Amino acid sequence: MKKVLFILFSLVMFTGNAFSADASKAEAKLAKKLTKEIMTKVREAKSLISESAAQVNINNAQRIVDEALKNQYAVKEAETYEVAGNLYYEMYVRETLKSYEKKAFDTVAMYNYLIKAFDNYLICDSIQHIPNAKGEVSNACRSAKATQLEPHRINLVHSGINYLNKNQNQKAYDMFDLYYKYGKTDFMKDAIAANPNNAKMDTSCAYFPTVAALKMKDYDKVLKYVDMACEDSTYGELSYQIRTDAYKVKGDTAKWVMYMQEGVKKYPSNESICMELIGYYNDTKQMDALDKFIEDMLVGDPKNAKFNYVKGYILYNQEKFEAAQKAFQIAVETDPKFVDAWLNLGLCYLIEAQNYMSKQGNISYNSAAYKNVMAKEKSYFQKARPCYEKVRELIPDQVSKWGFRLQEIYYKLNMSKEMQEVENQLKAAGVI
């Protein structure tokens, strides 16, 4: 009985496996038949695509290709994507020719056709690089199409700039991003390397996605291409500023400071980066580092107004007033409209007068010594006077910045008429 059951079980299993094998063969045969049918249509589309083809033929080819790209059998074939790439490349070229011929053309469609050509050729290439039963791969699509596409890749940048000018920043960034993504693919790498201008072009174009990302306040995207942009001869200096700002916003103080220091060395005349670094040292009370930084910068630009002003500021805070005066004096000689340098120069003289008088002690009113002391004090106010009068000339409406000090100076110099005039200005401004 057990033997009979075993035989029956074996027959069932054998019959099941036979049915399964037959079904697999049938499915494979059907798949082969359907693949052949759809690929016949794909080849029909291929025959319709040429430079001289009538638009109706291009339209028919597009209809067939669209159908094939939805077909489960056609999407496994490299040829499907090659034909699709051919189609969209031809459509791109036709739209581009319209622009050259001053005819109406669709800018958005033109660049989308180029993207579809790239994408389909990339898929074709990827399928061809799947090893066959013999372990072989094909470079057919890559060899024929990559060189053809290479000179057109830059048009993705042109498209991005077009979107950037319209303030469509995400679309702009996406176009710039595609330019670089396509350039890094195995499909394009040999064609890219064959053109020696591409490396320089990649560096020059990196500024544009950086700006698009900055406009979106997407600082991760800003940092994606900004290092490359910093190497560009045209946009490098501005890119340095953008990079430091990005790290500051992201809260990465170490890199922010590092790139500011690097930027100052590379662009010593960039006062924006310099002053930001100076501000950082000052705010964090790193006065020794600030002092060294300023001295280093003045070696290359000893008459720089802002650097001399900061040097004066450092010396002022160290109560080295005479040395501070010399720095402020260079600043105003270099830039006669430098209000803060004039204010601080004048203030140095006033503080010197105050410090001098605090050391004099009790002196007889009628003595020669007293007269000498008064003359010395007066000399400081005489030096301060032109500084504050210059500030008044430069910013006459900002009375509170110069009014009280100038009133004190006129008082010490016995210039009652001028003192009254300043008092009237203070009252008119509502300050007193």
C-alpha positions in Angstrom: 0.0 0.0 0.0 2.8 2.4 0.9 4.5 1.6 -2.4 1.3 2.4 -4.3 1.0 5.7 -2.5 4.6 6.6 -3.2 4.1 5.9 -6.9 0.9 8.0 -7.0 2.7 10.9 -5.3 5.7 10.6 -7.7 3.3 10.7 -10.6 1.6 13.8 -9.3 4.9 15.6 -8.7 6.2 14.6 -12.1 3.0 15.7 -13.8 3.0 19.0 -11.9 6.6 19.7 -12.9 5.8 18.9 -16.4 2.9 21.3 -16.4 5.1 23.9 -14.8 7.9 23.5 -17.4 5.3 23.6 -20.2 3.8 26.7 -18.8 7.2 28.4 -18.5 8.0 27.5 -22.0 4.7 28.9 -23.2 5.2 32.1 -21.3 8.8 32.4 -22.7 7.5 31.8 -26.2 4.7 34.4 -25.7 7.1 36.9 -24.2 9.5 36.4 -27.2 6.6 36.9 -29.6 5.3 40.0 -27.9 8.9 41.4 -27.6 9.4 40.8 -31.3 6.1 42.6 -32.1 6.8 45.7 -30.0 10.4 45.9 -31.2 9.2 45.7 -34.8 7.2 48.9 -34.0 10.3 50.4 -32.3 12.4 49.8 -35.4 9.6 51.3 -37.5 9.9 54.4 -35.3 13.6 54.4 -35.8 13.1 54.5 -39.6 10.9 57.5 -39.3 13.5 59.6 -37.5 15.9 61.6 -39.7 16.9 65.2 -40.3 14.8 65.3 -43.4 11.8 63.5 -42.0 8.5 65.3 -42.2 7.0 66.4 -39.0 4.2 63.9 -39.3 6.8 61.1 -39.3 8.4 62.5 -36.2 4.9 62.7 -34.5 4.3 59.1 -35.5 7.7 58.0 -34.2 6.9 59.8 -30.9 3.6 58.0 -30.6 5.3 54.6 -31.1 8.1 55.4 -28.7 5.7 56.6 -26.0 3.9 53.3 -26.3 7.1 51.3 -26.2 8.3 53.0 -23.0 5.1 51.8 -21.3 5.5 48.2 -22.6 6.8 45.6 -20.2 8.8 43.9 -22.9 10.2 46.9 -24.8 11.6 48.5 -21.6 14.0 45.6 -21.2 15.6 46.3 -24.6 18.5 48.7 -25.0 17.3 49.5 -28.5 14.1 51.0 -27.2 16.0 53.6 -25.3 18.4 54.2 -28.2 15.4 55.0 -30.5 13.8 57.2 -27.8 17.1 59.0 -27.4 17.3 59.5 -31.2 13.8 60.8 -31.3 14.2 63.4 -28.5 17.5 64.5 -29.8 16.0 65.1 -33.2 13.1 67.0 -31.6 15.6 69.1 -29.6 17.6 69.9 -32.7 14.5 71.0 -34.6 13.4 73.3 -31.8 17.0 74.7 -31.6 17.0 75.4 -35.4 13.9 77.5 -35.0 15.7 79.8 -32.5 18.6 80.2 -35.0 16.2 80.9 -37.8 14.4 83.6 -35.7 11.2 81.5 -35.7 8.9 81.1 -32.8 10.1 78.2 -30.6 9.3 76.6 -27.3 12.3 77.2 -24.9 11.0 74.9 -22.2 10.2 72.1 -24.7 13.6 72.4 -26.3 15.5 71.8 -23.1 13.2 69.1 -22.0 13.8 67.3 -25.3 17.6 67.5 -24.6 17.1 66.1 -21.1 15.0 63.2 -22.4 17.7 62.5 -25.0 20.3 62.3 -22.3 18.1 60.2 -20.0 17.2 57.6 -22.7 20.8 57.2 -23.9 21.9 56.7 -20.3 19.4 53.9 -19.8 20.4 52.4 -23.2 24.1 52.5 -22.1 23.3 50.9 -18.7 21.4 48.0 -20.3 24.3 47.5 -22.8 26.7 47.2 -19.8 24.8 44.3 -18.2 27.1 41.3 -19.1 25.5 38.8 -21.5 25.8 35.0 -21.1 29.4 35.3 -22.4 30.2 38.1 -19.9 30.4 40.6 -22.7 29.2 44.2 -22.6 28.6 46.8 -25.3 29.8 50.4 -25.8 27.7 50.9 -28.9 25.4 53.6 -27.6 28.2 55.3 -25.7 30.5 55.4 -28.6 27.9 56.7 -31.0 25.9 59.1 -28.8 28.1 60.6 -26.0 30.3 62.7 -28.4 27.1 63.8 -30.2 25.6 65.1 -26.9 28.7 66.6 -25.3 28.6 70.0 -27.0 25.0 70.4 -26.1 25.4 69.8 -22.4 26.2 73.5 -21.9 22.7 74.4 -23.0 21.5 73.0 -19.7 23.4 75.9 -18.1 21.8 78.4 -20.5 18.4 76.9 -19.5 19.2 77.4 -15.9 20.3 81.0 -16.4 17.0 81.6 -18.2 15.1 80.3 -15.2 17.4 82.2 -12.8 16.6 85.5 -14.6 12.9 84.7 -14.1 13.5 84.0 -10.4 12.4 80.4 -10.9 15.3 79.3 -8.7 14.4 75.7 -8.1 14.0 75.0 -11.8 17.2 76.9 -12.4 19.1 74.8 -9.8 17.7 71.6 -11.3 19.1 72.5 -14.7 22.5 73.4 -13.4 22.5 70.2 -11.3 21.8 68.1 -14.4 24.7 69.7 -16.2 27.0 68.3 -13.6 25.3 65.0 -13.1 25.4 64.1 -16.8 29.1 65.2 -16.9 30.0 62.7 -14.2 28.3 59.6 -15.7 30.4 56.8 -17.2 28.4 57.3 -20.4 29.8 60.9 -20.8 33.1 60.8 -19.1 35.3 60.0 -22.2 33.5 62.6 -24.3 33.9 65.2 -21.5 37.6 64.4 -21.1 38.2 64.7 -24.8 37.3 68.4 -24.7 39.9 70.3 -22.7 37.6 73.3 -22.2 35.1 71.3 -20.1 37.1 71.5 -16.8 37.3 75.3 -17.0 33.6 75.5 -18.0 32.6 73.3 -15.1 34.4 75.7 -12.7 33.0 78.8 -14.3 29.4 77.5 -14.2 29.5 76.4 -10.6 28.6 80.0 -9.5 25.1 79.7 -11.0 23.7 76.8 -9.0 25.3 78.4 -5.9 23.4 81.6 -6.5 20.2 79.7 -7.3 20.5 77.8 -4.0 21.3 81.0 -2.1 18.2 82.6 -3.4 16.2 79.6 -2.1 18.1 79.9 1.2 19.0 76.2 0.8 22.5 76.3 2.3 23.2 72.6 1.8 22.7 73.1 -1.9 24.8 76.3 -1.7 27.7 74.2 -0.4 27.4 71.5 -3.1 29.1 73.5 -5.8 30.5 76.6 -4.0 34.0 75.1 -3.6 34.3 74.7 -7.3 32.9 78.3 -7.8 35.6 79.6 -5.5 38.2 78.5 -8.0 36.8 80.6 -10.8 38.7 83.7 -11.9 35.5 85.7 -12.5 33.2 84.7 -9.6 35.7 83.3 -7.1 35.9 86.3 -4.8 32.1 86.6 -4.6 31.8 82.8 -4.1 34.2 83.0 -1.1 31.8 85.5 0.5 28.8 83.2 -0.2 30.6 80.2 1.3 31.5 82.0 4.5 27.9 83.2 4.8 26.6 79.7 4.3 28.7 78.2 7.0 27.8 81.1 9.3 24.0 80.5 8.8 24.5 76.7 9.3 26.3 77.5 12.6 29.6 75.9 11.6 31.8 78.5 13.2 35.1 76.6 12.7 34.6 76.4 8.9 33.2 79.9 8.8 36.4 81.3 10.4 38.7 79.0 8.4 37.2 80.1 5.1 37.2 83.8 6.1 41.0 83.5 6.9 41.6 81.7 3.6 39.5 84.3 1.7 41.4 87.2 3.3 44.7 85.7 2.2 43.5 85.1 -1.4 41.6 88.4 -1.7 43.3 90.9 0.7 41.4 93.8 -0.9 38.0 92.3 -0.1 37.0 94.5 2.8 33.8 92.7 3.4 35.5 89.4 4.3 38.2 91.3 6.2 35.8 93.4 8.3 33.7 90.3 9.1 36.8 88.5 10.4 37.8 91.6 12.4 34.3 91.7 13.8 34.5 88.0 14.9 37.9 88.6 16.7 36.5 91.7 18.4 33.2 90.1 19.4 35.0 87.0 20.9 37.6 89.2 22.6 40.5 87.7 20.7 42.4 90.9 20.7 45.9 89.4 20.2 44.6 87.5 17.1 43.0 90.6 15.9 46.1 92.7 16.4 48.2 90.1 14.5 45.7 89.9 11.7 45.7 93.7 11.2 49.4 94.0 11.2 49.7 91.2 8.6 47.1 93.0 6.4 48.9 96.3 6.7 52.1 94.8 5.5 50.5 94.5 2.1 48.4 97.6 2.2 49.9 100.1 4.8 47.6 103.0 3.8 44.3 101.0 3.9 41.8 103.3 5.7 39.7 100.5 7.4 42.7 98.5 8.5 44.3 101.6 10.0 41.0 102.4 11.7 40.9 99.0 13.3 44.5 99.3 14.3 43.6 102.6 15.9 40.6 101.0 17.6 42.8 98.2 19.1 45.4 100.7 20.3 42.6 102.9 21.7 41.3 100.0 23.8 44.9 99.3 25.0 44.9 103.0 26.1 47.8 103.7 23.7 46.3 107.0 22.6 49.2 108.5 20.8 49.8 105.4 18.7 46.0 105.2 18.1 46.0 108.8 16.8 48.7 108.0 14.2 46.6 105.1 12.9 43.4 107.2 12.8 45.3 110.0 11.1 46.4 107.6 8.3 42.8 106.5 7.9 41.4 110.0 7.5 44.2 111.0 5.2 43.4 108.0 3.0 39.6 108.4 3.3 38.7 112.0 4.3 35.0 111.0 4.5 35.7 108.3 7.1 33.3 109.6 9.8 34.2 107.1 12.5 37.9 107.6 12.1 37.4 111.4 12.6 35.3 110.8 15.7 37.8 108.4 17.2 40.8 110.7 16.4 39.0 113.6 18.1 38.1 111.4 21.1 41.7 110.4 21.6 42.7 114.0 22.0 39.8 114.6 24.5 40.8 111.6 26.6 44.4 112.7 26.6 43.3 116.1 27.9 41.2 114.4 30.6 44.1 112.1 31.6 46.6 115.0 31.6 44.4 117.1 33.9 43.8 114.2 36.3 47.5 114.1 37.0 48.0 117.8 37.8 46.9 118.0 41.4 46.5 121.3 43.3 48.1 124.2 41.4 47.7 127.9 42.4 45.4 129.8 40.1 47.9 132.7 39.8 51.0 130.6 39.2 53.0 130.2 36.0 52.5 126.5 36.3 48.8 126.8 36.2 49.0 128.9 33.0 51.2 126.2 31.5 48.7 123.5 32.5 45.8 125.4 31.0 47.8 125.9 27.8 48.6 122.2 27.6 45.0 121.2 28.1 43.9 123.8 25.5 46.3 122.3 23.0 44.4 118.9 23.1 41.1 120.6 22.5 42.6 122.6 19.6 43.6 119.3 18.0 40.2 117.8 18.6 38.3 120.7 17.2 38.9 120.1 13.4 38.0 116.5 13.9 34.5 117.2 15.2 34.0 120.1 12.8 34.8 117.6 10.0 32.2 115.2 11.3 29.7 118.0 11.5 30.4 118.8 7.8 30.1 115.1 6.8 26.9 114.3 8.8 25.2 117.6 9.7 21.9 116.0 10.4 23.3 113.6 13.0 23.8 116.3 15.7 24.0 113.9 18.6 27.2 112.4 17.2 29.2 115.6 17.2 27.1 118.2 19.1 28.0 117.6 22.7 31.7 117.1 22.1 31.9 120.2 19.9 30.1 122.3 22.4 32.6 121.2 25.1 35.5 122.0 22.8 34.2 125.5 22.0 33.7 126.1 25.8 37.3 125.1 26.6 38.5 127.3 23.7 36.4 130.3 24.8 34.5 130.3 21.6 31.1 131.4 23.0 29.5 132.3 19.7 30.2 129.0 18.2 29.2 127.2 21.4 25.8 128.9 21.4 25.3 128.0 17.7 25.9 124.3 18.5 23.5 124.5 21.5 20.8 125.9 19.2 21.4 123.0 16.8 21.1 120.5 19.7 17.8 122.1 20.8 16.5 122.2 17.2 17.2 118.4 16.8 15.4 117.7 20.1 18.5 116.3 21.7 18.4 118.8 24.6 
